[in-house]
Amino acid sequence: MLSLYTVSIWSCSSSWSHCRSSRRALKWLLGNVEQRTFASSTLKISSALGKVAPVFSRASAYGDSVAITDHSGSHTYRSLYKNSKSLAGLITKALTCQSGDLQGKRISFLCASDASYTVAQWAAWMCGGIAVPLYRKHPPSELEYVISDSQSSLLVAGQPFMDTLEPLAQKLGLPCLQLPTTSSLDTLQSEDTQTLPEENISDWAERPAMLIYTSGTTGRPKGVLHTHSSLQAMVQGLVSEWAWNRDDVILHTLPLHHVHGIVNKLMCPLWVGATCIMLPEFSAQKTGMSVGVWWGLGLPSFTVLHATHSSKAEKRCKSPVCPAHLLDVAVHLLTLTPSHFIITLSERETEQINAARVCPAVSLIV
C-alpha cells in the first residue's frame, strides 16, 4: 500500500478573501514540509527490465477489476483491452495495413481525461504505432504544428473533439477516426474491424512508443521520443518506490500531454491493476463535491497530507496563509515528486483553517 496522509478540501470564507499571492503559500509550504522517504528508496532499480511489453499486456491478469472511473462510470481492464483492440483494428484498416503492424507510424489523438484516452493510447501501441497525445486546450494552430511536425499518419478524436480535429485532418489530408462517447466505448467491439492476432508484436524493447512535445518556452515545442523500454523503466521504478499495488486508488487531475500525467498518474496504477479516478481538471470546490458522491458509491478514500502541531512550523510561519492558496500549491508540489511529504501546521494555523468553510476530504495519492 502507498503511504497515505490526510488532506481536506476547503474553500475560502470571507475572512480569507484578501489573501496575498500564492508565492507566500509556496514559501510557507516549503518551509514546513518534512520529506519522508520509503524504505525501498535504498534499493537499486535493476537495469535489466526483464520482458518489455506495454501496459495493456497486463490487462488480462486484472480482468473485471475496475481500471478507470470517470464521468461516465467505471471501466474494467477487460473492456479497456477489448475496446482498444477494436480501435487498433480500425486504425490498421484505415491505413490499409494488412500486417497489423504500423512499424512506428505516428497516431495523434485528442481525448478527454477519461477512459477514451487510454483506449486511444493502447490502440496506437497494439498496432505498432507511436502515440502522440494532443492537448485539448491548445489552439488549432498548435495542434496542427504537433500533427505536422510528428508526421502523423492518422488522427483519433475522442468526444467532443471531432469538430476540432476534422478540419485539420482535411487540411493535412489525413484520415480521422471518431470515438464514440465514453459511456459507449463498448460499441467499438461491434465495428467491422481488422482482427489483430493476440501476439501481433513481440519485439517491444527498442520500439518507439510515444512522442511527447515540450512546452516550447525557448522556441517551438520539440518532440521527445520514448521507447517502450524507457516507459517501462519509469513505471517499474515508480511502482517500486511508491509501493503501488492493485488495492490502490488514485485521483487523476493532471494534463495528459506530459510525462507526469501519463506515466506517474495513469500508467503506474494500470500497471499494477489499481484504479484511476479521472477528472477533467483540478478544482478544489468541484473535487470536494465529486468525492462526496464517490464516497456514496462506496469507493475507498485515500489521503496525502497530515496536519499536526509543530513549534518549528510556528516559528517559521509568522502570518496566516490562505487555505485555498495552500491547497493549490500543495497539490501541485506533491504531484511533481515521487517522494511523500507531511505538512505541519501550528496551533494558530490549524485554528484558522478550521474556522474556514471546510468541504469534504478528498482522496489524493501522489
C-alpha positions as CSV (number, residue, x, y, z in Angstrom):
1,M,0.0,0.0,0.0
2,L,1.0,3.6,-0.5
3,S,1.8,5.7,2.4
4,L,-1.2,7.9,2.9
5,Y,-1.6,11.2,4.8
6,T,-4.7,13.4,5.3
7,V,-5.8,16.5,3.4
8,S,-9.1,18.3,3.3
9,I,-10.6,20.4,0.5
10,W,-11.7,23.7,1.8
11,S,-13.0,26.9,0.2
12,C,-12.1,30.4,1.4
13,S,-14.5,32.2,3.7
14,S,-14.9,36.0,3.6
15,S,-12.1,36.4,6.2
16,W,-9.6,34.9,3.8
17,S,-10.8,36.9,0.7
18,H,-7.9,39.4,0.7
19,C,-5.1,36.8,0.8
20,R,-1.8,37.6,-0.8
21,S,-0.3,35.8,-3.7
22,S,0.3,32.0,-3.8
23,R,4.0,32.8,-3.7
24,R,3.6,33.3,0.0
25,A,1.8,30.0,0.3
26,L,4.6,28.3,-1.6
27,K,7.3,29.8,0.7
28,W,5.4,28.7,3.7
29,L,4.8,25.2,2.4
30,L,8.5,24.7,1.5
31,G,9.5,25.8,5.0
32,N,7.1,23.5,6.7
33,V,7.5,20.3,4.7
34,E,9.2,17.2,6.1
35,Q,10.3,14.8,3.4
36,R,9.5,11.2,4.1
37,T,11.3,8.5,2.1
38,F,10.3,4.9,1.6
39,A,12.4,2.0,2.9
40,S,12.7,0.9,-0.7
41,S,14.5,4.1,-1.7
42,T,17.8,2.5,-0.9
43,L,17.1,-0.3,-3.4
44,K,18.7,-0.1,-6.8
45,I,16.4,-0.4,-9.8
46,S,17.9,-3.2,-11.9
47,S,18.9,-2.2,-15.4
48,A,17.5,-5.5,-16.5
49,L,13.8,-4.8,-17.1
50,G,13.0,-8.4,-17.9
51,K,10.5,-8.8,-20.7
52,V,9.5,-5.4,-22.1
53,A,5.8,-5.1,-23.1
54,P,3.3,-2.2,-23.0
55,V,0.9,-1.9,-20.0
56,F,-2.0,-3.3,-22.0
57,S,-0.3,-6.7,-22.0
58,R,-1.0,-6.9,-18.2
59,A,-4.7,-6.2,-18.6
60,S,-5.8,-9.8,-18.9
61,A,-4.5,-10.6,-15.4
62,Y,-6.8,-8.0,-13.9
63,G,-9.9,-8.9,-15.9
64,D,-13.1,-7.4,-14.4
65,S,-11.3,-5.2,-11.9
66,V,-12.1,-1.5,-12.3
67,A,-9.3,0.2,-14.1
68,I,-10.8,3.7,-14.6
69,T,-13.7,5.6,-13.1
70,D,-14.7,8.7,-15.0
71,H,-17.7,10.9,-15.6
72,S,-19.4,8.1,-17.5
73,G,-19.0,5.4,-14.9
74,S,-16.5,2.5,-14.4
75,H,-14.4,0.7,-17.0
76,T,-12.8,-2.6,-16.3
77,Y,-9.4,-3.8,-17.6
78,R,-11.2,-6.3,-19.8
79,S,-13.3,-3.7,-21.5
80,L,-10.4,-1.3,-22.0
81,Y,-8.4,-4.1,-23.6
82,K,-11.2,-5.2,-26.0
83,N,-12.1,-1.7,-26.9
84,S,-8.5,-0.8,-27.6
85,K,-8.0,-3.8,-29.7
86,S,-11.1,-3.0,-31.8
87,L,-9.9,0.6,-32.3
88,A,-6.4,-0.8,-33.3
89,G,-8.2,-2.8,-36.0
90,L,-10.0,0.3,-37.2
91,I,-6.7,2.2,-37.4
92,T,-4.9,-0.6,-39.4
93,K,-7.9,-0.8,-41.7
94,A,-7.9,3.0,-42.3
95,L,-4.2,2.9,-43.1
96,T,-4.6,-0.3,-45.2
97,C,-2.0,-2.1,-43.1
98,Q,-2.6,-5.8,-43.8
99,S,0.1,-7.0,-41.5
100,G,-1.4,-5.2,-38.5
101,D,2.0,-3.6,-37.6
102,L,2.3,0.1,-38.4
103,Q,6.1,-0.1,-37.9
104,G,6.2,3.2,-35.9
105,K,3.7,5.3,-37.8
106,R,2.5,8.2,-35.6
107,I,-1.0,8.3,-34.4
108,S,-2.1,11.7,-32.9
109,F,-5.1,11.6,-30.6
110,L,-7.1,14.2,-28.8
111,C,-9.2,12.8,-26.0
112,A,-10.7,14.0,-22.7
113,S,-9.3,12.9,-19.3
114,D,-11.3,9.7,-19.2
115,A,-11.2,6.1,-20.4
116,S,-11.2,7.1,-24.1
117,Y,-7.6,8.4,-23.6
118,T,-6.4,5.0,-22.5
119,V,-8.3,3.3,-25.3
120,A,-6.6,5.5,-27.9
121,Q,-3.2,5.2,-26.4
122,W,-3.4,1.4,-26.1
123,A,-4.8,1.1,-29.6
124,A,-1.9,3.0,-31.1
125,W,0.5,0.6,-29.4
126,M,-1.4,-2.5,-30.2
127,C,-1.0,-1.9,-33.9
128,G,2.7,-0.9,-33.7
129,G,2.2,2.8,-33.8
130,I,3.7,5.7,-31.9
131,A,1.2,7.5,-29.7
132,V,1.2,11.3,-30.0
133,P,-1.1,12.8,-27.3
134,L,-2.6,16.2,-28.1
135,Y,-3.8,18.8,-25.6
136,R,-7.4,19.9,-25.6
137,K,-6.5,23.5,-24.5
138,H,-4.1,24.1,-27.4
139,P,-5.4,26.3,-30.2
140,P,-5.8,24.7,-33.7
141,S,-2.5,26.2,-34.9
142,E,-0.6,24.5,-32.1
143,L,-2.4,21.2,-32.7
144,E,-1.6,21.5,-36.4
145,Y,2.0,22.1,-35.6
146,V,2.3,18.9,-33.5
147,I,0.5,16.8,-36.0
148,S,2.6,18.1,-38.9
149,D,5.9,18.0,-37.0
150,S,5.4,14.5,-35.8
151,Q,4.4,13.4,-39.3
152,S,1.3,11.7,-38.0
153,S,-0.4,9.3,-40.4
154,L,-3.9,9.3,-38.7
155,L,-5.9,11.2,-36.1
156,V,-8.2,9.9,-33.4
157,A,-10.8,12.2,-32.0
158,G,-12.5,11.5,-28.7
159,Q,-15.7,13.2,-27.7
160,P,-16.2,16.1,-28.1
161,F,-13.2,16.9,-30.2
162,M,-14.2,15.8,-33.7
163,D,-15.1,19.4,-34.6
164,T,-11.6,20.4,-33.6
165,L,-9.6,17.7,-35.5
166,E,-11.7,17.1,-38.6
167,P,-10.8,20.4,-40.2
168,L,-7.2,19.8,-39.5
169,A,-7.4,16.3,-40.9
170,Q,-9.0,17.7,-44.1
171,K,-6.4,20.4,-44.4
172,L,-3.5,18.0,-43.9
173,G,-5.0,15.1,-46.0
174,L,-5.2,12.7,-43.1
175,P,-7.8,10.1,-42.1
176,C,-9.6,10.9,-38.8
177,L,-11.4,8.3,-36.7
178,Q,-14.1,9.5,-34.2
179,L,-14.5,7.6,-31.0
180,P,-18.0,7.0,-29.5
181,T,-18.9,8.7,-26.3
182,T,-17.0,7.4,-23.3
183,S,-20.1,5.6,-22.0
184,S,-20.5,3.8,-25.3
185,L,-16.9,2.7,-25.9
186,D,-18.0,-0.9,-25.9
187,T,-19.7,-0.3,-29.3
188,L,-16.2,-0.3,-30.8
189,Q,-16.3,-4.1,-30.4
190,S,-19.3,-4.3,-32.8
191,E,-17.4,-2.4,-35.6
192,D,-16.2,-4.2,-38.7
193,T,-12.5,-4.2,-37.9
194,Q,-9.4,-5.9,-39.0
195,T,-8.8,-8.6,-36.4
196,L,-5.3,-8.4,-34.9
197,P,-3.6,-11.6,-33.6
198,E,-3.1,-11.8,-29.9
199,E,0.7,-11.7,-30.2
200,N,0.8,-9.3,-33.1
201,I,4.1,-7.8,-31.9
202,S,6.7,-9.2,-29.6
203,D,9.9,-7.1,-30.1
204,W,8.7,-4.2,-27.9
205,A,12.0,-3.3,-26.2
206,E,13.5,-0.9,-28.7
207,R,10.3,0.1,-30.5
208,P,9.3,3.7,-30.2
209,A,6.2,4.2,-28.1
210,M,5.3,7.8,-27.5
211,L,6.2,11.3,-28.8
212,I,5.8,14.0,-26.1
213,Y,6.2,17.6,-27.1
214,T,7.9,20.1,-24.8
215,S,6.2,23.3,-23.6
216,G,8.1,25.5,-26.1
217,T,9.3,28.1,-23.7
218,T,12.6,28.8,-25.6
219,G,11.3,28.1,-29.1
220,R,8.8,25.9,-30.9
221,P,7.9,22.7,-29.0
222,K,10.1,19.8,-29.7
223,G,9.1,16.1,-29.8
224,V,10.8,13.8,-27.3
225,L,10.7,10.2,-28.2
226,H,10.1,7.5,-25.6
227,T,10.6,3.8,-26.3
228,H,8.6,1.0,-24.6
229,S,11.8,0.2,-22.7
230,S,12.1,3.8,-21.3
231,L,8.4,3.9,-20.3
232,Q,8.6,0.5,-18.6
233,A,11.8,1.6,-16.7
234,M,10.0,4.7,-15.4
235,V,6.9,2.7,-14.4
236,Q,8.8,0.0,-12.7
237,G,10.9,2.5,-10.8
238,L,7.8,4.4,-9.6
239,V,5.9,1.2,-8.7
240,S,8.8,0.1,-6.6
241,E,9.4,3.5,-4.8
242,W,5.8,4.3,-4.3
243,A,4.9,0.7,-3.3
244,W,2.0,0.5,-5.7
245,N,-0.4,-2.4,-5.5
246,R,-3.7,-3.4,-7.0
247,D,-5.7,-2.2,-4.0
248,D,-4.7,1.4,-4.5
249,V,-6.9,4.2,-5.9
250,I,-5.5,7.4,-7.3
251,L,-7.3,10.7,-8.2
252,H,-6.1,11.9,-11.6
253,T,-6.5,15.6,-12.4
254,L,-3.3,16.3,-14.4
255,P,-2.9,17.1,-18.1
256,L,-2.3,14.1,-20.3
257,H,0.2,15.5,-22.8
258,H,3.2,15.5,-20.4
259,V,5.1,12.6,-18.7
260,H,3.8,13.1,-15.2
261,G,0.1,12.8,-16.0
262,I,0.7,10.0,-18.4
263,V,3.3,7.8,-16.7
264,N,3.1,8.6,-12.9
265,K,-0.6,9.0,-12.6
266,L,-2.1,6.7,-15.3
267,M,0.4,4.0,-16.4
268,C,1.6,3.2,-12.9
269,P,-1.9,2.3,-11.5
270,L,-2.8,0.4,-14.7
271,W,0.5,-1.5,-14.5
272,V,-0.4,-3.0,-11.1
273,G,-4.1,-3.4,-11.5
274,A,-5.1,-0.4,-9.4
275,T,-8.0,2.0,-10.0
276,C,-7.6,5.5,-11.5
277,I,-10.3,8.1,-10.9
278,M,-10.1,10.6,-13.7
279,L,-11.4,14.2,-13.6
280,P,-11.1,16.7,-16.5
281,E,-9.0,19.1,-14.4
282,F,-8.4,20.0,-10.7
283,S,-10.9,22.3,-9.0
284,A,-10.9,22.4,-5.1
285,Q,-14.7,23.1,-4.9
286,K,-15.7,20.7,-7.7
287,T,-13.4,18.0,-6.4
288,G,-14.7,18.2,-2.9
289,M,-18.3,17.8,-4.1
290,S,-17.4,15.0,-6.5
291,V,-15.5,13.0,-3.9
292,G,-18.6,13.2,-1.7
293,V,-20.5,11.5,-4.5
294,W,-17.8,8.8,-4.9
295,W,-17.9,8.0,-1.2
296,G,-21.6,7.5,-1.6
297,L,-20.8,4.8,-4.1
298,G,-18.6,3.1,-1.6
299,L,-15.2,3.9,-3.0
300,P,-12.3,3.8,-0.5
301,S,-10.7,7.1,0.5
302,F,-7.0,7.8,0.3
303,T,-5.3,11.0,1.5
304,V,-1.9,12.5,1.3
305,L,-1.3,15.3,3.8
306,H,-1.4,15.3,7.5
307,A,-1.8,18.4,9.7
308,T,0.0,18.2,13.1
309,H,1.3,20.7,15.6
310,S,4.9,21.8,15.2
311,S,6.6,24.5,17.2
312,K,9.2,24.7,14.4
313,A,6.4,25.4,11.9
314,E,5.0,28.1,14.2
315,K,8.3,29.9,14.3
316,R,8.8,29.8,10.6
317,C,5.3,30.9,9.7
318,K,4.8,34.5,11.0
319,S,1.4,35.3,9.3
320,P,-1.7,33.4,8.2
321,V,-1.7,31.6,4.9
322,C,-4.8,31.3,2.7
323,P,-6.1,27.7,2.8
324,A,-7.2,27.8,-0.8
325,H,-3.7,29.0,-2.0
326,L,-2.0,26.5,0.3
327,L,-4.1,23.7,-1.1
328,D,-3.4,24.6,-4.7
329,V,0.4,24.8,-4.0
330,A,0.4,21.6,-2.0
331,V,-1.4,19.6,-4.7
332,H,1.0,20.8,-7.4
333,L,4.1,20.4,-5.4
334,L,3.1,16.9,-4.3
335,T,2.3,15.8,-7.8
336,L,5.7,16.9,-9.0
337,T,7.8,14.5,-6.9
338,P,7.7,10.7,-6.2
339,S,8.5,11.5,-2.5
340,H,5.8,11.8,0.1
341,F,5.5,14.8,2.4
342,I,4.0,15.7,5.8
343,I,2.8,19.3,6.1
344,T,2.9,20.5,9.7
345,L,0.7,23.3,11.0
346,S,1.0,25.4,14.1
347,E,-2.0,25.5,16.5
348,R,-2.8,29.0,15.3
349,E,-2.8,27.9,11.7
350,T,-4.9,24.9,12.5
351,E,-7.5,27.1,14.2
352,Q,-7.6,29.5,11.2
353,I,-8.1,26.6,8.8
354,N,-10.8,25.1,11.0
355,A,-12.5,28.5,11.1
356,A,-12.7,28.5,7.3
357,R,-15.6,26.8,5.5
358,V,-14.5,23.2,5.0
359,C,-15.7,20.9,2.3
360,P,-15.4,17.0,2.4
361,A,-11.9,15.5,2.5
362,V,-10.7,14.5,-0.9
363,S,-8.8,11.3,-2.0
364,L,-5.5,12.3,-3.4
365,I,-2.5,10.0,-3.9
366,V,0.7,11.4,-5.4
